[in-house]
Amino acid sequence: MFSCWLSRLCRGLSTPTGRVTHLIQGSLSRRLMLSSQRIPELSSFVARTNTCGELRSSHLGQEVTLCGWIQYRRQNIFLVLRDFHGLVQVVIPQDESAASVKKILCEAPMESVVQVSGTVISRPPGQENPKMPTGEIEIKVKSAQLLNTCKKLPFEIKDFVKKTEALRLQYRYLDLRSFQMQYNLRLRSRMVMKMREYLCNLHGFVDIETPTLFKRTPGGAKEFVIPSREPGKFYCLPQSPQQFKQLLMVGGLDRYFQVARCYRDEGSRPDRQPEFTQIDIEMSFVDQIGIRSLIEGLLQYSWPSDKDPVVVPFPSMTFAEALASYGTDKPDTRFGMKIVDISDVFRNTKVGFLQDALSKPQGTVKAICISEGAKYLKRKDIESLRKLAADHFNQEVLPVFPKANRNWNSPVAKSIMEEQRSELIRLMEIQEDGVVLLTAGEHRKACSVLGKLRLECADLLEARGLVLRDPALFSFLWVVDFPLFLPKEENPGELESAHHPFTAPHPSDIHLLHTEPKQVRSQHYDLVLNGNEIGGGSIRIHDAELQRYILATLLKEDVKLLSHLLQALDFGAPPHGGIALGLDRLICLVTGAPSIRDVIAFPKSFRGHDLMSNAPDSLPPEELKPYHIQVSWPADSEAEKSSLNQPYHPES
Amino acid sequence: MFSCWLSRLCRGLSTPTGRVTHLIQGSLSRRLMLSSQRIPELSSFVARTNTCGELRSSHLGQEVTLCGWIQYRRQNIFLVLRDFHGLVQVVIPQDESAASVKKILCEAPMESVVQVSGTVISRPPGQENPKMPTGEIEIKVKSAQLLNTCKKLPFEIKDFVKKTEALRLQYRYLDLRSFQMQYNLRLRSRMVMKMREYLCNLHGFVDIETPTLFKRTPGGAKEFVIPSREPGKFYCLPQSPQQFKQLLMVGGLDRYFQVARCYRDEGSRPDRQPEFTQIDIEMSFVDQIGIRSLIEGLLQYSWPSDKDPVVVPFPSMTFAEALASYGTDKPDTRFGMKIVDISDVFRNTKVGFLQDALSKPQGTVKAICISEGAKYLKRKDIESLRKLAADHFNQEVLPVFPKANRNWNSPVAKSIMEEQRSELIRLMEIQEDGVVLLTAGEHRKACSVLGKLRLECADLLEARGLVLRDPALFSFLWVVDFPLFLPKEENPGELESAHHPFTAPHPSDIHLLHTEPKQVRSQHYDLVLNGNEIGGGSIRIHDAELQRYILATLLKEDVKLLSHLLQALDFGAPPHGGIALGLDRLICLVTGAPSIRDVIAFPKSFRGHDLMSNAPDSLPPEELKPYHIQVSWPADSEAEKSSLNQPYHPES
């Protein structure tokens, strides 16, 4: 439906893109063929008989009533009416007897809302518009009604009119009329509905709502707090329904899912929202492979039909492999440029920083090869990559041109002997114009910097016109075998959970739990799409003793905060596992939207503000009284305080 | 699926009820006949091959693997295994070679979780259990695995074991294993899924998520507040997505719905939850009839197939009629006992309080007739009804027995002359043993007290064994033509919205808006089921000027708080309307559950507490710091404060 609208608006409006139109038409017919599903009735229960976008030659002679917005008007003769479904041309009657209809249709400002009734007629020969799905017909109007007028708009509802994001967010209700927002929100709705069909109707999952007024979880520093009417007592908004979903398994619900609203207070981080949505899933008696198959089926089933179909099973990679080859736990596998360990090539090097690195026990030399780099990258590009490595990772990076005739004035590069050069070419399969970026140091650090440079290089090459990452390609990847624990950042002698404390250890590593916990891998798995983490989950601990040992002995958490969960595990908890998919991010990638704010109807700004309604807002102190709280004003905000204390003028 | 499980558990366990079994069997076959929908695969992706509840004679000879909880064990020979889907009998092997299997199955405590593999075999002749859906077969076990043990439970997982609600809520994860909770939650999930199919797939609605971190709405005194990281700035949790759904219509989304989480802080009110769920709907270009047809179709489509089908259209009644005949805006129309105005009968009465009432300009005499009341009600019942009227309404109520030979020693009753008596019999169609309860006063007050007594009488009669309200009957009713405004409780000279300020006035009454606003009826409608309000909505104001006039001039609200909405109406807002259904209450009525807490997985207690996890809970002051708030301790809670200030020991 939306895609139909998309193609129509695309073709009828100002930004016709052959590619989109083509895709959409293909998708529509494919959907009609593949699925026997009833097409939704879009005009049931309302004043109109049809949508603006659906009329064709097959409707000729029909009496129709349409409702929509005035998109534009030509010489008081034609008017183009728009609704969510498309555009249609309306002929303004010119004869005396229809003067009142003419007056309404000619005087209403653009974006006014009108209802028109009339007959579907053919356009005169030669006046058909093949770019417009309704371009063969027009409406001969008999009556018209002005439903609402429109004042002067802050921006035009035309896709080619560029506006700042702040303006779009302030007038979100106008921005929502745009082609792209309608497409994104309708695709989201449709895709979630298909996910529900797959889970509920095909696999017997139970959709269960869990509370969002909960209590602080251990380590829940990013949870919003909500004062209750009991002095000093607070609810918290949970970051996920993790505890509840596990308790549902203990409760024998067997297969749970929820499209769950979650909350995370991270202050202002780009492309994060204080509230977000995840597809939350938990199953009893399942293993990793079971969850992975479920999710592969889920994405395949719900994937929009105007995109290339999803191929299953998804490849998988261990965390160790991801780090070694891509320098990250979320590799973008749409392109190569993998990290290669070339330590052996440089065992006898004279290059100082390589020598230094290799003299240390954990020292390595690593490299990536940029194919055609010498052709497409400029010297300043290479320099900016080196600077990035130096500034953000404190790592030296050396560019080498093994087969190119260029050799920038790098004294170090000259120290690479001919023998090393040919070994490098062999090992890394370097072609003409390949550029090698080389670094040295501890494995993890060397990989991280090259992982970052790999992505930067891809951006640079694509800015020069190369296509490394096909925008139509969706490259899914499972990353598995993560470590169960990491050293605490603030105190590396202590351990913290790499993901969360309910993650089960890898069965092969259980024996290490008491001796070398840092070596224990977990049964956590991440789902990565085009280099973005779009989901993660694990098989959980169902043994109360193991859970107590990990929480109390290894993580040194206060188990009292989790006593209900520990107790639940004592009372016949089944083995279970689950996953959560980040819906906003997933839809963002599917639609190709530049930001998750483009797939959310009313998103918050970077700083967590609703620019339309001005939330968060100040409250008069008496409204805080029932909650037994008062504001602790920072010392430097006295001025602000006095202005904010004015009750009922929160916008001043 | 759940109903299948229901019947099995019902029949196999301790509370066999012929009625339920019969209904379920009927419903299952009806569903299989009516719907071509694929039956969910309940054992996909997991260790088992089948659920415990599904095995039949048709599975004989199959090798199966089952996972479940040990429900009971007989003489170390049989074991009954339970999962969400039902029960199955497992034969514990007795031969030496299977000693380890026998040991596992005989030693595991009740409610332990086991996995067994074996063959489906016939039960020996004469040992079939016709009350158990799997009663023809049993499992000859070859291998068994103890997946988890169970410690001593706080209560048995048997439906006949009575437990207090507090205990059930504290161990909710155990309570969820009960037949009734599984049935309720699965019915809820299924019904919501059908609603989504109806809205999305059949009628093109778009499922859109709206924010829950919003700002205070005017008059939003029941909204929870959430401090942000900006000093003195707060988000609020909205009571409904009202503003957002209207803004989506302005945004041209045309048809919106959401299964929306809403929040209301009412302290402790019985059968309310601080967070609740509504089916939230909004449409453009729609009128009242359109919304009503949509909802009738929605309920008909989603109604569980094991209940009597929903008959549409639903009857409707004006607010005035509901008040006059039932004394309430949510009449229970499953039974009669309507209120009758009998003022004319008593124009010449000598009874003092009737005389008094009728001498006033608005005075009326009203009555209800309790059929068979003289037979079923005792004198103390009548007295308790009179006391209720006196205590709660300050109203005198007079019992009259027009055709009964009883006449309690009421001097007033004797003053009712024979002529009035026969007129009463005629007017109210009083039969033998009918009892009339009579009151006098201003219309609204007289109706209210009789409306309350009507429901009390029904309870009393049903406690005596009469059936007035068939529990299988679902009596839907639309109540329409509400007043748009009510006098403010604290200041009756001023007006407040009867529902909310966005409700459109009734088209016939627009002319009264400037002259007699109190007389204006609204385009609000309520949906009532068996005397409970389960939904409400309205056609909204789409005219900015009208909205400004009502907000600023009539309601004297600060329009600044709603400037974004008013501005949106200025920019081509389409006519629109919508409704919200209270999902918790609806599911509660459909399942016949005693409380909405029985249809919510993890409800809060009366006082808004999560008895399982102990939320809300105290927080150490340093966790409040980022939010620039501190607790204002009431003077008498110093002791509490000192205990609560202990960080990380919130349960102490």
Interface residues (C-beta under 8 A of the other chain):
Chain A: M1 Q37 R38 P40 E41 L42 S44 F45 V46 A47 R48 C67 W69 D83 F84 E111 S112 V113 Q115 L147 N148 T149 C150 K151 L153 Y171 R172 Y173 L174 D175 L176 R177 M181 Q182 L185 R186 R188 S189 R190 V192 M193 R196 C200 N201 L202 H203 G204 V206 D207 I208 E209 T210 P211 T212 L213 F214 K215 R216 A221 F224 V225 I226 P227 S228 R229 E230 P231 G232 K233 F234 Y235 C236 L237 Q243 F244 L247 L248 V250 G251 G252 L253 D254 R255 R261 Y263 D265 G267 P274 E275 T277 M283 S284 F285 V286 D287 G290 I291 S293 L294 H542 D543 D558 K560 L561 S563 H564 A568 L569 D570 F571 G572 A573 P574 P575 I600 A601 F602 K604 G608 D610 M612 S613 N614 A615 P616 D617 S618 L619 E623 L624 K625 Y627 H628 I629 Q630 V631 S632 W633 P634 S637 E640 K641 L644 Y648 H649 P650 E651
Chain B: M1 Q37 R38 P40 E41 L42 S44 F45 V46 A47 R48 C67 W69 D83 F84 E111 S112 V113 Q115 L147 N148 T149 C150 K151 L153 Y171 R172 Y173 L174 D175 L176 R177 M181 Q182 L185 R186 R188 S189 R190 V192 M193 R196 C200 N201 L202 H203 G204 V206 D207 I208 E209 T210 P211 T212 L213 F214 K215 R216 A221 F224 V225 I226 P227 S228 R229 E230 P231 G232 K233 F234 Y235 C236 L237 Q243 F244 L247 L248 V250 G251 G252 L253 D254 R255 R261 Y263 D265 G267 P274 E275 T277 M283 S284 F285 V286 D287 G290 I291 S293 L294 H542 D543 D558 K560 L561 S563 H564 A568 L569 D570 F571 G572 A573 P574 P575 I600 A601 F602 K604 G608 D610 M612 S613 N614 A615 P616 D617 S618 L619 E623 L624 K625 Y627 H628 I629 Q630 V631 S632 W633 P634 S637 E640 K641 L644 Y648 H649 P650 E651
